[in-house]
Amino acid sequence: MSEIKLKPCPFCGGVAQLNYERITGENKGFWAQVICRKCHGRSGGTWAGSYSAAERKEVNTWNRRAGEQNE
Ligand SMILES: [Zn+2]
């Protein structure tokens, strides 16, 4: 298992965490979304074929946005 590094929230600098969802009985796949614990700012969310694929895309999007805000 690779460790996931989430940058601080681009909105408030708070700690962000990954959330996962799967709709039982539907074949939509796996959902991952990054949500800030402090201000509840969130990424767009991704449906993918696996949690790891959805997660990777969400982390990349989140970290890129956080990086843009910081520079
Ligand atoms: Zn925040």
N, CA, C, O and the ligand as a Tripos MOL2 file, in Angstrom:
@<TRIPOS>MOLECULE
protein
  285   283    72     0     0
PROTEIN
NO_CHARGES

@<TRIPOS>ATOM
      1 N           0.8430   -1.1980    0.0000 N.3       1 MET1
      2 CA          0.0000    0.0000    0.0000 C.3       1 MET1
      3 C           0.8770    1.2470    0.0000 C.2       1 MET1
      4 O           1.7610    1.3910    0.8440 O.2       1 MET1
      5 N           0.6340    2.1230   -0.9260 N.am      2 SER2
      6 CA          1.3870    3.3720   -0.9650 C.3       2 SER2
      7 C           0.7090    4.4050   -0.0890 C.2       2 SER2
      8 O          -0.5170    4.4640    0.0000 O.2       2 SER2
      9 N           1.5150    5.2030    0.5430 N.am      3 GLU3
     10 CA          0.9710    6.2390    1.4120 C.3       3 GLU3
     11 C           0.5380    7.4350    0.5740 C.2       3 GLU3
     12 O           1.2400    7.8440   -0.3510 O.2       3 GLU3
     13 N          -0.6050    7.9810    0.9010 N.am      4 ILE4
     14 CA         -1.1340    9.0990    0.1320 C.3       4 ILE4
     15 C          -0.8380   10.4070    0.8440 C.2       4 ILE4
     16 O          -1.1410   10.5790    2.0250 O.2       4 ILE4
     17 N          -0.2490   11.3070    0.1100 N.am      5 LYS5
     18 CA          0.0690   12.6160    0.6790 C.3       5 LYS5
     19 C          -0.9050   13.6590    0.1460 C.2       5 LYS5
     20 O          -0.8770   14.0090   -1.0340 O.2       5 LYS5
     21 N          -1.7470   14.1400    1.0160 N.am      6 LEU6
     22 CA         -2.6660   15.2090    0.6380 C.3       6 LEU6
     23 C          -2.1220   16.5330    1.1450 C.2       6 LEU6
     24 O          -1.7260   16.6580    2.3040 O.2       6 LEU6
     25 N          -2.1100   17.5020    0.2710 N.am      7 LYS7
     26 CA         -1.6820   18.8350    0.7040 C.3       7 LYS7
     27 C          -2.7760   19.4660    1.5520 C.2       7 LYS7
     28 O          -3.9300   19.0400    1.5040 O.2       7 LYS7
     29 N          -2.4080   20.4960    2.3380 N.am      8 PRO8
     30 CA         -3.4280   21.1990    3.1240 C.3       8 PRO8
     31 C          -4.4810   21.8230    2.2180 C.2       8 PRO8
     32 O          -4.2410   22.0670    1.0350 O.2       8 PRO8
     33 N          -5.6280   22.0700    2.7860 N.am      9 CYS9
     34 CA         -6.7450   22.6520    2.0500 C.3       9 CYS9
     35 C          -6.3580   23.9680    1.3810 C.2       9 CYS9
     36 O          -5.7960   24.8460    2.0370 O.2       9 CYS9
     37 N          -6.6510   24.1250    0.0650 N.am     10 PRO10
     38 CA         -6.3150   25.3650   -0.6360 C.3      10 PRO10
     39 C          -7.1850   26.5460   -0.1860 C.2      10 PRO10
     40 O          -6.8610   27.7000   -0.4670 O.2      10 PRO10
     41 N          -8.2650   26.2610    0.4980 N.am     11 PHE11
     42 CA         -9.1820   27.3320    0.9170 C.3      11 PHE11
     43 C          -8.8180   27.8730    2.2950 C.2      11 PHE11
     44 O          -8.7970   29.0870    2.5020 O.2      11 PHE11
     45 N          -8.5320   26.9750    3.2410 N.am     12 CYS12
     46 CA         -8.3180   27.4110    4.6210 C.3      12 CYS12
     47 C          -7.0320   26.8740    5.2340 C.2      12 CYS12
     48 O          -6.6870   27.2540    6.3530 O.2      12 CYS12
     49 N          -6.3070   25.9920    4.5250 N.am     13 GLY13
     50 CA         -5.0720   25.4380    5.0720 C.3      13 GLY13
     51 C          -5.2960   24.3000    6.0550 C.2      13 GLY13
     52 O          -4.3480   23.8210    6.6780 O.2      13 GLY13
     53 N          -6.5350   23.8660    6.1980 N.am     14 GLY14
     54 CA         -6.8580   22.7890    7.1370 C.3      14 GLY14
     55 C          -6.4550   21.4210    6.6190 C.2      14 GLY14
     56 O          -5.9680   21.2800    5.4980 O.2      14 GLY14
     57 N          -6.6650   20.4200    7.4540 N.am     15 VAL15
     58 CA         -6.3260   19.0430    7.0970 C.3      15 VAL15
     59 C          -7.4110   18.4590    6.2000 C.2      15 VAL15
     60 O          -8.6000   18.5490    6.5030 O.2      15 VAL15
     61 N          -6.9830   17.8620    5.0970 N.am     16 ALA16
     62 CA         -7.9250   17.2450    4.1600 C.3      16 ALA16
     63 C          -7.8990   15.7380    4.3220 C.2      16 ALA16
     64 O          -6.8920   15.1700    4.7430 O.2      16 ALA16
     65 N          -8.9990   15.0940    3.9880 N.am     17 GLN17
     66 CA         -9.0270   13.6350    4.0410 C.3      17 GLN17
     67 C          -9.8040   13.0950    2.8580 C.2      17 GLN17
     68 O         -10.6360   13.7820    2.2640 O.2      17 GLN17
     69 N          -9.5100   11.8390    2.5310 N.am     18 LEU18
     70 CA        -10.1940   11.1830    1.4280 C.3      18 LEU18
     71 C         -11.4580   10.4980    1.9280 C.2      18 LEU18
     72 O         -11.4790    9.9080    3.0080 O.2      18 LEU18
     73 N         -12.4900   10.5870    1.1380 N.am     19 ASN19
     74 CA        -13.7310    9.8850    1.4430 C.3      19 ASN19
     75 C         -14.0690    8.9500    0.2940 C.2      19 ASN19
     76 O         -13.8350    9.2700   -0.8710 O.2      19 ASN19
     77 N         -14.6150    7.8040    0.6300 N.am     20 TYR20
     78 CA        -14.9320    6.7940   -0.3660 C.3      20 TYR20
     79 C         -16.4080    6.4340   -0.2880 C.2      20 TYR20
     80 O         -17.0250    6.4590    0.7770 O.2      20 TYR20
     81 N         -16.9500    6.0990   -1.4490 N.am     21 GLU21
     82 CA        -18.3610    5.7410   -1.4950 C.3      21 GLU21
     83 C         -18.5560    4.6710   -2.5430 C.2      21 GLU21
     84 O         -17.8560    4.6350   -3.5540 O.2      21 GLU21
     85 N         -19.5000    3.8150   -2.2950 N.am     22 ARG22
     86 CA        -19.8930    2.8430   -3.3180 C.3      22 ARG22
     87 C         -21.3740    2.6020   -3.1870 C.2      22 ARG22
     88 O         -21.8700    2.3050   -2.1000 O.2      22 ARG22
     89 N         -22.0840    2.7290   -4.2960 N.am     23 ILE23
     90 CA        -23.5280    2.5420   -4.2520 C.3      23 ILE23
     91 C         -23.8470    1.0680   -4.4370 C.2      23 ILE23
     92 O         -23.5850    0.4880   -5.4910 O.2      23 ILE23
     93 N         -24.4060    0.4830   -3.4130 N.am     24 THR24
     94 CA        -24.7390   -0.9340   -3.4500 C.3      24 THR24
     95 C         -25.8240   -1.1930   -4.4910 C.2      24 THR24
     96 O         -26.8200   -0.4720   -4.5550 O.2      24 THR24
     97 N         -25.6240   -2.2070   -5.2870 N.am     25 GLY25
     98 CA        -26.6350   -2.5810   -6.2690 C.3      25 GLY25
     99 C         -26.5130   -1.8380   -7.5850 C.2      25 GLY25
    100 O         -27.1850   -2.1820   -8.5570 O.2      25 GLY25
    101 N         -25.6570   -0.8180   -7.6280 N.am     26 GLU26
    102 CA        -25.4280   -0.1020   -8.8810 C.3      26 GLU26
    103 C         -24.0100   -0.3450   -9.3470 C.2      26 GLU26
    104 O         -23.0890   -0.4690   -8.5390 O.2      26 GLU26
    105 N         -23.8440   -0.4110  -10.6320 N.am     27 ASN27
    106 CA        -22.5340   -0.7330  -11.1700 C.3      27 ASN27
    107 C         -21.8060    0.5220  -11.6560 C.2      27 ASN27
    108 O         -21.2090    0.5320  -12.7320 O.2      27 ASN27
    109 N         -21.8670    1.5660  -10.8490 N.am     28 LYS28
    110 CA        -21.2160    2.8180  -11.2510 C.3      28 LYS28
    111 C         -19.7270    2.7930  -10.9680 C.2      28 LYS28
    112 O         -18.9800    3.6010  -11.5200 O.2      28 LYS28
    113 N         -19.2880    1.8870  -10.1230 N.am     29 GLY29
    114 CA        -17.8770    1.8210   -9.7930 C.3      29 GLY29
    115 C         -17.6050    2.3860   -8.4140 C.2      29 GLY29
    116 O         -18.4220    2.2600   -7.5020 O.2      29 GLY29
    117 N         -16.4510    3.0070   -8.2750 N.am     30 PHE30
    118 CA        -15.9860    3.4540   -6.9700 C.3      30 PHE30
    119 C         -15.7950    4.9650   -6.9750 C.2      30 PHE30
    120 O         -15.2820    5.5420   -7.9330 O.2      30 PHE30
    121 N         -16.2180    5.5880   -5.8850 N.am     31 TRP31
    122 CA        -16.1890    7.0310   -5.7810 C.3      31 TRP31
    123 C         -15.1660    7.4590   -4.7460 C.2      31 TRP31
    124 O         -15.1020    6.8860   -3.6590 O.2      31 TRP31
    125 N         -14.3700    8.4550   -5.0730 N.am     32 ALA32
    126 CA        -13.4440    9.0340   -4.0990 C.3      32 ALA32
    127 C         -13.5260   10.5520   -4.1940 C.2      32 ALA32
    128 O         -13.6890   11.1140   -5.2770 O.2      32 ALA32
    129 N         -13.4110   11.1990   -3.0480 N.am     33 GLN33
    130 CA        -13.4780   12.6580   -3.0140 C.3      33 GLN33
    131 C         -12.6530   13.1500   -1.8300 C.2      33 GLN33
    132 O         -12.6430   12.5310   -0.7660 O.2      33 GLN33
    133 N         -11.9610   14.2700   -2.0270 N.am     34 VAL34
    134 CA        -11.1910   14.8730   -0.9460 C.3      34 VAL34
    135 C         -12.0400   15.9510   -0.2860 C.2      34 VAL34
    136 O         -12.5800   16.8330   -0.9550 O.2      34 VAL34
    137 N         -12.1500   15.8680    1.0410 N.am     35 ILE35
    138 CA        -12.9380   16.8490    1.7820 C.3      35 ILE35
    139 C         -12.0990   17.4060    2.9290 C.2      35 ILE35
    140 O         -11.4340   16.6590    3.6470 O.2      35 ILE35
    141 N         -12.1400   18.7290    3.0910 N.am     36 CYS36
    142 CA        -11.4250   19.3830    4.1810 C.3      36 CYS36
    143 C         -12.1890   19.1880    5.4880 C.2      36 CYS36
    144 O         -13.4020   19.3900    5.5440 O.2      36 CYS36
    145 N         -11.4700   18.7960    6.5340 N.am     37 ARG37
    146 CA        -12.1270   18.5700    7.8210 C.3      37 ARG37
    147 C         -12.5870   19.8630    8.4560 C.2      37 ARG37
    148 O         -13.5080   19.8690    9.2730 O.2      37 ARG37
    149 N         -11.9440   20.9660    8.0790 N.am     38 LYS38
    150 CA        -12.1990   22.2290    8.7640 C.3      38 LYS38
    151 C         -13.3240   23.0310    8.0930 C.2      38 LYS38
    152 O         -14.3110   23.3910    8.7340 O.2      38 LYS38
    153 N         -13.1550   23.3060    6.7790 N.am     39 CYS39
    154 CA        -14.1350   24.1720    6.0970 C.3      39 CYS39
    155 C         -15.0470   23.3600    5.1810 C.2      39 CYS39
    156 O         -15.9660   23.9130    4.5760 O.2      39 CYS39
    157 N         -14.8040   22.0560    5.0720 N.am     40 HIS40
    158 CA        -15.5880   21.1630    4.2240 C.3      40 HIS40
    159 C         -15.5060   21.5190    2.7490 C.2      40 HIS40
    160 O         -16.3800   21.1530    1.9640 O.2      40 HIS40
    161 N         -14.4390   22.2440    2.3720 N.am     41 GLY41
    162 CA        -14.1510   22.4340    0.9560 C.3      41 GLY41
    163 C         -13.8410   21.0790    0.3570 C.2      41 GLY41
    164 O         -13.2680   20.2220    1.0290 O.2      41 GLY41
    165 N         -14.2080   20.8710   -0.8950 N.am     42 ARG42
    166 CA        -14.0250   19.5360   -1.4620 C.3      42 ARG42
    167 C         -13.6010   19.5660   -2.9110 C.2      42 ARG42
    168 O         -13.7980   20.5520   -3.6210 O.2      42 ARG42
    169 N         -13.0110   18.4590   -3.3330 N.am     43 SER43
    170 CA        -12.6700   18.2730   -4.7350 C.3      43 SER43
    171 C         -13.9310   17.8780   -5.4920 C.2      43 SER43
    172 O         -14.9860   17.6550   -4.8970 O.2      43 SER43
    173 N         -13.8070   17.7960   -6.7990 N.am     44 GLY44
    174 CA        -14.9760   17.4960   -7.6150 C.3      44 GLY44
    175 C         -15.5020   16.0840   -7.4520 C.2      44 GLY44
    176 O         -16.6780   15.8200   -7.7030 O.2      44 GLY44
    177 N         -14.6380   15.1820   -7.0340 N.am     45 GLY45
    178 CA        -15.0460   13.7900   -6.8860 C.3      45 GLY45
    179 C         -14.8820   13.0270   -8.1970 C.2      45 GLY45
    180 O         -15.0110   13.6000   -9.2800 O.2      45 GLY45
    181 N         -14.6020   11.7530   -8.0910 N.am     46 THR46
    182 CA        -14.3420   10.9310   -9.2700 C.3      46 THR46
    183 C         -14.9690    9.5530   -9.1360 C.2      46 THR46
    184 O         -14.8550    8.9090   -8.0930 O.2      46 THR46
    185 N         -15.6220    9.1090  -10.1840 N.am     47 TRP47
    186 CA        -16.0250    7.7100  -10.3080 C.3      47 TRP47
    187 C         -14.9810    7.0000  -11.1450 C.2      47 TRP47
    188 O         -14.5700    7.5070  -12.1890 O.2      47 TRP47
    189 N         -14.5490    5.8370  -10.7000 N.am     48 ALA48
    190 CA        -13.5780    5.0750  -11.4740 C.3      48 ALA48
    191 C         -13.8060    3.5880  -11.2520 C.2      48 ALA48
    192 O         -14.6810    3.1820  -10.4880 O.2      48 ALA48
    193 N         -12.9920    2.7840  -11.9400 N.am     49 GLY49
    194 CA        -13.1530    1.3400  -11.8680 C.3      49 GLY49
    195 C         -12.6650    0.7320  -10.5670 C.2      49 GLY49
    196 O         -12.9910   -0.4130  -10.2510 O.2      49 GLY49
    197 N         -11.8880    1.4910   -9.8140 N.am     50 SER50
    198 CA        -11.4030    0.9870   -8.5360 C.3      50 SER50
    199 C         -11.1790    2.1600   -7.5960 C.2      50 SER50
    200 O         -11.0610    3.3040   -8.0350 O.2      50 SER50
    201 N         -11.1230    1.8710   -6.3040 N.am     51 TYR51
    202 CA        -10.8460    2.9360   -5.3440 C.3      51 TYR51
    203 C          -9.4880    3.5670   -5.6070 C.2      51 TYR51
    204 O          -9.3430    4.7870   -5.5200 O.2      51 TYR51
    205 N          -8.5010    2.7550   -5.9240 N.am     52 SER52
    206 CA         -7.1530    3.3040   -6.1010 C.3      52 SER52
    207 C          -7.0990    4.2380   -7.3030 C.2      52 SER52
    208 O          -6.4100    5.2570   -7.2570 O.2      52 SER52
    209 N          -7.8140    3.9100   -8.3800 N.am     53 ALA53
    210 CA         -7.8260    4.7760   -9.5600 C.3      53 ALA53
    211 C          -8.5510    6.0860   -9.2610 C.2      53 ALA53
    212 O          -8.0780    7.1600   -9.6320 O.2      53 ALA53
    213 N          -9.6870    5.9980   -8.5970 N.am     54 ALA54
    214 CA        -10.4540    7.1950   -8.2500 C.3      54 ALA54
    215 C          -9.6530    8.0770   -7.3030 C.2      54 ALA54
    216 O          -9.6010    9.2980   -7.4490 O.2      54 ALA54
    217 N          -9.0390    7.4310   -6.3440 N.am     55 GLU55
    218 CA         -8.2470    8.1190   -5.3320 C.3      55 GLU55
    219 C          -7.0510    8.8410   -5.9460 C.2      55 GLU55
    220 O          -6.7610    9.9860   -5.5990 O.2      55 GLU55
    221 N          -6.3660    8.1640   -6.8570 N.am     56 ARG56
    222 CA         -5.1820    8.7540   -7.4770 C.3      56 ARG56
    223 C          -5.5630   10.0340   -8.2100 C.2      56 ARG56
    224 O          -4.8680   11.0460   -8.1170 O.2      56 ARG56
    225 N          -6.6720    9.9780   -8.9400 N.am     57 LYS57
    226 CA         -7.0910   11.1420   -9.7120 C.3      57 LYS57
    227 C          -7.4890   12.2910   -8.7910 C.2      57 LYS57
    228 O          -7.1530   13.4470   -9.0440 O.2      57 LYS57
    229 N          -8.1950   11.9650   -7.7400 N.am     58 GLU58
    230 CA         -8.6320   13.0010   -6.8040 C.3      58 GLU58
    231 C          -7.4660   13.6500   -6.0820 C.2      58 GLU58
    232 O          -7.4370   14.8690   -5.9100 O.2      58 GLU58
    233 N          -6.5050   12.8400   -5.6600 N.am     59 VAL59
    234 CA         -5.3330   13.3760   -4.9570 C.3      59 VAL59
    235 C          -4.5410   14.2970   -5.8760 C.2      59 VAL59
    236 O          -4.0970   15.3650   -5.4540 O.2      59 VAL59
    237 N          -4.3630   13.8870   -7.1380 N.am     60 ASN60
    238 CA         -3.6330   14.7190   -8.0910 C.3      60 ASN60
    239 C          -4.3220   16.0590   -8.2780 C.2      60 ASN60
    240 O          -3.6780   17.1080   -8.2620 O.2      60 ASN60
    241 N          -5.6350   16.0180   -8.4550 N.am     61 THR61
    242 CA         -6.3990   17.2480   -8.6680 C.3      61 THR61
    243 C          -6.3040   18.1620   -7.4540 C.2      61 THR61
    244 O          -6.0860   19.3670   -7.5810 O.2      61 THR61
    245 N          -6.4690   17.5750   -6.2900 N.am     62 TRP62
    246 CA         -6.4400   18.3420   -5.0470 C.3      62 TRP62
    247 C          -5.0620   18.9750   -4.8290 C.2      62 TRP62
    248 O          -4.9630   20.1660   -4.5330 O.2      62 TRP62
    249 N          -4.0270   18.1930   -4.9730 N.am     63 ASN63
    250 CA         -2.6770   18.6870   -4.7160 C.3      63 ASN63
    251 C          -2.2650   19.7510   -5.7230 C.2      63 ASN63
    252 O          -1.5510   20.6920   -5.3780 O.2      63 ASN63
    253 N          -2.7120   19.6040   -6.9590 N.am     64 ARG64
    254 CA         -2.3820   20.5920   -7.9770 C.3      64 ARG64
    255 C          -3.0370   21.9300   -7.6150 C.2      64 ARG64
    256 O          -2.4160   22.9860   -7.7380 O.2      64 ARG64
    257 N          -4.2910   21.8750   -7.1700 N.am     65 ARG65
    258 CA         -4.9960   23.1000   -6.8020 C.3      65 ARG65
    259 C          -4.3430   23.7530   -5.5810 C.2      65 ARG65
    260 O          -4.1690   24.9710   -5.5290 O.2      65 ARG65
    261 N          -3.9860   22.9190   -4.6020 N.am     66 ALA66
    262 CA         -3.3360   23.4330   -3.3970 C.3      66 ALA66
    263 C          -2.0140   24.0940   -3.7640 C.2      66 ALA66
    264 O          -1.6710   25.1520   -3.2350 O.2      66 ALA66
    265 N          -1.2640   23.4560   -4.6870 N.am     67 GLY67
    266 CA          0.0240   23.9970   -5.1070 C.3      67 GLY67
    267 C          -0.1090   25.3280   -5.8100 C.2      67 GLY67
    268 O           0.6970   26.2330   -5.5970 O.2      67 GLY67
    269 N          -1.1250   25.4540   -6.6490 N.am     68 GLU68
    270 CA         -1.3380   26.7110   -7.3730 C.3      68 GLU68
    271 C          -1.6300   27.8480   -6.4130 C.2      68 GLU68
    272 O          -1.1700   28.9730   -6.6060 O.2      68 GLU68
    273 N          -2.3980   27.5460   -5.3790 N.am     69 GLN69
    274 CA         -2.7660   28.5750   -4.4200 C.3      69 GLN69
    275 C          -1.5520   29.0590   -3.6330 C.2      69 GLN69
    276 O          -1.4640   30.2310   -3.2660 O.2      69 GLN69
    277 N          -0.6250   28.1500   -3.3820 N.am     70 ASN70
    278 CA          0.5060   28.4780   -2.5170 C.3      70 ASN70
    279 C           1.5800   29.2860   -3.2190 C.2      70 ASN70
    280 O           2.2820   30.0740   -2.5860 O.2      70 ASN70
    281 N           1.7110   29.0960   -4.5160 N.am     71 GLU71
    282 CA          2.8310   29.7600   -5.2080 C.3      71 GLU71
    283 C           2.5080   31.2000   -5.5470 C.2      71 GLU71
    284 O           3.3380   31.8990   -6.1280 O.2      71 GLU71
    285 ZN        -10.5170   23.9620    4.2600 Zn       72 ZN72
@<TRIPOS>BOND
     1     1     2 1
     2     2     3 1
     3     3     4 2
     4     3     5 am
     5     5     6 1
     6     6     7 1
     7     7     8 2
     8     7     9 am
     9     9    10 1
    10    10    11 1
    11    11    12 2
    12    11    13 am
    13    13    14 1
    14    14    15 1
    15    15    16 2
    16    15    17 am
    17    17    18 1
    18    18    19 1
    19    19    20 2
    20    19    21 am
    21    21    22 1
    22    22    23 1
    23    23    24 2
    24    23    25 am
    25    25    26 1
    26    26    27 1
    27    27    28 2
    28    27    29 am
    29    29    30 1
    30    30    31 1
    31    31    32 2
    32    31    33 am
    33    33    34 1
    34    34    35 1
    35    35    36 2
    36    35    37 am
    37    37    38 1
    38    38    39 1
    39    39    40 2
    40    39    41 am
    41    41    42 1
    42    42    43 1
    43    43    44 2
    44    43    45 am
    45    45    46 1
    46    46    47 1
    47    47    48 2
    48    47    49 am
    49    49    50 1
    50    50    51 1
    51    51    52 2
    52    51    53 am
    53    53    54 1
    54    54    55 1
    55    55    56 2
    56    55    57 am
    57    57    58 1
    58    58    59 1
    59    59    60 2
    60    59    61 am
    61    61    62 1
    62    62    63 1
    63    63    64 2
    64    63    65 am
    65    65    66 1
    66    66    67 1
    67    67    68 2
    68    67    69 am
    69    69    70 1
    70    70    71 1
    71    71    72 2
    72    71    73 am
    73    73    74 1
    74    74    75 1
    75    75    76 2
    76    75    77 am
    77    77    78 1
    78    78    79 1
    79    79    80 2
    80    79    81 am
    81    81    82 1
    82    82    83 1
    83    83    84 2
    84    83    85 am
    85    85    86 1
    86    86    87 1
    87    87    88 2
    88    87    89 am
    89    89    90 1
    90    90    91 1
    91    91    92 2
    92    91    93 am
    93    93    94 1
    94    94    95 1
    95    95    96 2
    96    95    97 am
    97    97    98 1
    98    98    99 1
    99    99   100 2
   100    99   101 am
   101   101   102 1
   102   102   103 1
   103   103   104 2
   104   103   105 am
   105   105   106 1
   106   106   107 1
   107   107   108 2
   108   107   109 am
   109   109   110 1
   110   110   111 1
   111   111   112 2
   112   111   113 am
   113   113   114 1
   114   114   115 1
   115   115   116 2
   116   115   117 am
   117   117   118 1
   118   118   119 1
   119   119   120 2
   120   119   121 am
   121   121   122 1
   122   122   123 1
   123   123   124 2
   124   123   125 am
   125   125   126 1
   126   126   127 1
   127   127   128 2
   128   127   129 am
   129   129   130 1
   130   130   131 1
   131   131   132 2
   132   131   133 am
   133   133   134 1
   134   134   135 1
   135   135   136 2
   136   135   137 am
   137   137   138 1
   138   138   139 1
   139   139   140 2
   140   139   141 am
   141   141   142 1
   142   142   143 1
   143   143   144 2
   144   143   145 am
   145   145   146 1
   146   146   147 1
   147   147   148 2
   148   147   149 am
   149   149   150 1
   150   150   151 1
   151   151   152 2
   152   151   153 am
   153   153   154 1
   154   154   155 1
   155   155   156 2
   156   155   157 am
   157   157   158 1
   158   158   159 1
   159   159   160 2
   160   159   161 am
   161   161   162 1
   162   162   163 1
   163   163   164 2
   164   163   165 am
   165   165   166 1
   166   166   167 1
   167   167   168 2
   168   167   169 am
   169   169   170 1
   170   170   171 1
   171   171   172 2
   172   171   173 am
   173   173   174 1
   174   174   175 1
   175   175   176 2
   176   175   177 am
   177   177   178 1
   178   178   179 1
   179   179   180 2
   180   179   181 am
   181   181   182 1
   182   182   183 1
   183   183   184 2
   184   183   185 am
   185   185   186 1
   186   186   187 1
   187   187   188 2
   188   187   189 am
   189   189   190 1
   190   190   191 1
   191   191   192 2
   192   191   193 am
   193   193   194 1
   194   194   195 1
   195   195   196 2
   196   195   197 am
   197   197   198 1
   198   198   199 1
   199   199   200 2
   200   199   201 am
   201   201   202 1
   202   202   203 1
   203   203   204 2
   204   203   205 am
   205   205   206 1
   206   206   207 1
   207   207   208 2
   208   207   209 am
   209   209   210 1
   210   210   211 1
   211   211   212 2
   212   211   213 am
   213   213   214 1
   214   214   215 1
   215   215   216 2
   216   215   217 am
   217   217   218 1
   218   218   219 1
   219   219   220 2
   220   219   221 am
   221   221   222 1
   222   222   223 1
   223   223   224 2
   224   223   225 am
   225   225   226 1
   226   226   227 1
   227   227   228 2
   228   227   229 am
   229   229   230 1
   230   230   231 1
   231   231   232 2
   232   231   233 am
   233   233   234 1
   234   234   235 1
   235   235   236 2
   236   235   237 am
   237   237   238 1
   238   238   239 1
   239   239   240 2
   240   239   241 am
   241   241   242 1
   242   242   243 1
   243   243   244 2
   244   243   245 am
   245   245   246 1
   246   246   247 1
   247   247   248 2
   248   247   249 am
   249   249   250 1
   250   250   251 1
   251   251   252 2
   252   251   253 am
   253   253   254 1
   254   254   255 1
   255   255   256 2
   256   255   257 am
   257   257   258 1
   258   258   259 1
   259   259   260 2
   260   259   261 am
   261   261   262 1
   262   262   263 1
   263   263   264 2
   264   263   265 am
   265   265   266 1
   266   266   267 1
   267   267   268 2
   268   267   269 am
   269   269   270 1
   270   270   271 1
   271   271   272 2
   272   271   273 am
   273   273   274 1
   274   274   275 1
   275   275   276 2
   276   275   277 am
   277   277   278 1
   278   278   279 1
   279   279   280 2
   280   279   281 am
   281   281   282 1
   282   282   283 1
   283   283   284 2
@<TRIPOS>SUBSTRUCTURE
     1 MET1         2 RESIDUE 1 A MET
     2 SER2         6 RESIDUE 1 A SER
     3 GLU3        10 RESIDUE 1 A GLU
     4 ILE4        14 RESIDUE 1 A ILE
     5 LYS5        18 RESIDUE 1 A LYS
     6 LEU6        22 RESIDUE 1 A LEU
     7 LYS7        26 RESIDUE 1 A LYS
     8 PRO8        30 RESIDUE 1 A PRO
     9 CYS9        34 RESIDUE 1 A CYS
    10 PRO10       38 RESIDUE 1 A PRO
    11 PHE11       42 RESIDUE 1 A PHE
    12 CYS12       46 RESIDUE 1 A CYS
    13 GLY13       50 RESIDUE 1 A GLY
    14 GLY14       54 RESIDUE 1 A GLY
    15 VAL15       58 RESIDUE 1 A VAL
    16 ALA16       62 RESIDUE 1 A ALA
    17 GLN17       66 RESIDUE 1 A GLN
    18 LEU18       70 RESIDUE 1 A LEU
    19 ASN19       74 RESIDUE 1 A ASN
    20 TYR20       78 RESIDUE 1 A TYR
    21 GLU21       82 RESIDUE 1 A GLU
    22 ARG22       86 RESIDUE 1 A ARG
    23 ILE23       90 RESIDUE 1 A ILE
    24 THR24       94 RESIDUE 1 A THR
    25 GLY25       98 RESIDUE 1 A GLY
    26 GLU26      102 RESIDUE 1 A GLU
    27 ASN27      106 RESIDUE 1 A ASN
    28 LYS28      110 RESIDUE 1 A LYS
    29 GLY29      114 RESIDUE 1 A GLY
    30 PHE30      118 RESIDUE 1 A PHE
    31 TRP31      122 RESIDUE 1 A TRP
    32 ALA32      126 RESIDUE 1 A ALA
    33 GLN33      130 RESIDUE 1 A GLN
    34 VAL34      134 RESIDUE 1 A VAL
    35 ILE35      138 RESIDUE 1 A ILE
    36 CYS36      142 RESIDUE 1 A CYS
    37 ARG37      146 RESIDUE 1 A ARG
    38 LYS38      150 RESIDUE 1 A LYS
    39 CYS39      154 RESIDUE 1 A CYS
    40 HIS40      158 RESIDUE 1 A HIS
    41 GLY41      162 RESIDUE 1 A GLY
    42 ARG42      166 RESIDUE 1 A ARG
    43 SER43      170 RESIDUE 1 A SER
    44 GLY44      174 RESIDUE 1 A GLY
    45 GLY45      178 RESIDUE 1 A GLY
    46 THR46      182 RESIDUE 1 A THR
    47 TRP47      186 RESIDUE 1 A TRP
    48 ALA48      190 RESIDUE 1 A ALA
    49 GLY49      194 RESIDUE 1 A GLY
    50 SER50      198 RESIDUE 1 A SER
    51 TYR51      202 RESIDUE 1 A TYR
    52 SER52      206 RESIDUE 1 A SER
    53 ALA53      210 RESIDUE 1 A ALA
    54 ALA54      214 RESIDUE 1 A ALA
    55 GLU55      218 RESIDUE 1 A GLU
    56 ARG56      222 RESIDUE 1 A ARG
    57 LYS57      226 RESIDUE 1 A LYS
    58 GLU58      230 RESIDUE 1 A GLU
    59 VAL59      234 RESIDUE 1 A VAL
    60 ASN60      238 RESIDUE 1 A ASN
    61 THR61      242 RESIDUE 1 A THR
    62 TRP62      246 RESIDUE 1 A TRP
    63 ASN63      250 RESIDUE 1 A ASN
    64 ARG64      254 RESIDUE 1 A ARG
    65 ARG65      258 RESIDUE 1 A ARG
    66 ALA66      262 RESIDUE 1 A ALA
    67 GLY67      266 RESIDUE 1 A GLY
    68 GLU68      270 RESIDUE 1 A GLU
    69 GLN69      274 RESIDUE 1 A GLN
    70 ASN70      278 RESIDUE 1 A ASN
    71 GLU71      282 RESIDUE 1 A GLU
    72 ZN72       285 GROUP 0 **** ****
